[in-house]
Amino acid sequence: MDKFDYLEKVHRLEQQAAHLDQEGWLRFEVFTPEWWILVSFLIFPWILWYKFAIKDKLLESLFVGTLVIIPTTYLDVIGLVFEFWVYPTQLVPISPRAIPFDMSMVPVAFMFIFQYFTSWKSYSIALVLMSTLFAFVGEPISSRLELVSYINWHYVYSFFYYLVIGFGVRTIVLKVKKLSLSGS
C-alpha cells in the first residue's frame, strides 16, 4: 500500500464516519430539548451583545471576539481528536462540534468583559469570576444536560484556559490599539 492508497482508505473511513454522524444527528439529536438549548446558546448571547455592547468600542470588541474564537475552536477540535471530550448533542453534524460555545457563549462573554472592565485590575477580577463560572458551573451543567461529555478533561483545565485566553487576548488588543493610535 502506497501513500495515496492509504490516504484513500482514510478518506473512505472519514466519509463513513461523517455519514454515521449525520444519520445519528437526524435520528437522535435534532429538535430534541438539548438541541434547542444549543440553538439558544448560539443566538441569545449575540442578542445580548447587540443590545448592550458599547458602540464606541465595536471594532475592538469584535477583534476580541475573533481572537477568542480562533484558539477556542482549535482547542475544541484538538479535544475531540485526542478524546478529551465528546458532544452527545450537536447543533449541526460538522466540525467544529461546539459551535454555540466556541462562536457565541465564550467569545461574547470575553467581549463584554473587555468592554465593561477597562482597567487591568477590574478586568482581572471579572475574568477570574467569568472563568470560575464557566469552568465550575457552566461546564458541569452542560455535562449534566448531555451537551458535552468529558473523558480526559477536568474543569480546572478549562479555568486556566479561560484565564490564559483572557489575559492574552486583552494584551494583544491593547498593543494593536496602541500601535494603531501611534501610527507605527
Secondary structure as GFF3:
##gff-version 3
##sequence-region A 1 184
A	DSSP	alpha_helix	3	24	.	.	.	ID=ss1
A	DSSP	pi_helix	25	29	.	.	.	ID=ss2
A	DSSP	alpha_helix	33	52	.	.	.	ID=ss3
A	DSSP	three_ten_helix	55	57	.	.	.	ID=ss4
A	DSSP	alpha_helix	58	81	.	.	.	ID=ss5
A	DSSP	beta_strand	85	86	.	.	.	ID=ss6
A	DSSP	alpha_helix	99	100	.	.	.	ID=ss7
A	DSSP	pi_helix	101	105	.	.	.	ID=ss8
A	DSSP	alpha_helix	106	116	.	.	.	ID=ss9
A	DSSP	alpha_helix	120	133	.	.	.	ID=ss10
A	DSSP	pi_helix	134	138	.	.	.	ID=ss11
A	DSSP	alpha_helix	139	144	.	.	.	ID=ss12
A	DSSP	beta_strand	149	150	.	.	.	ID=ss13
A	DSSP	alpha_helix	155	182	.	.	.	ID=ss14
###
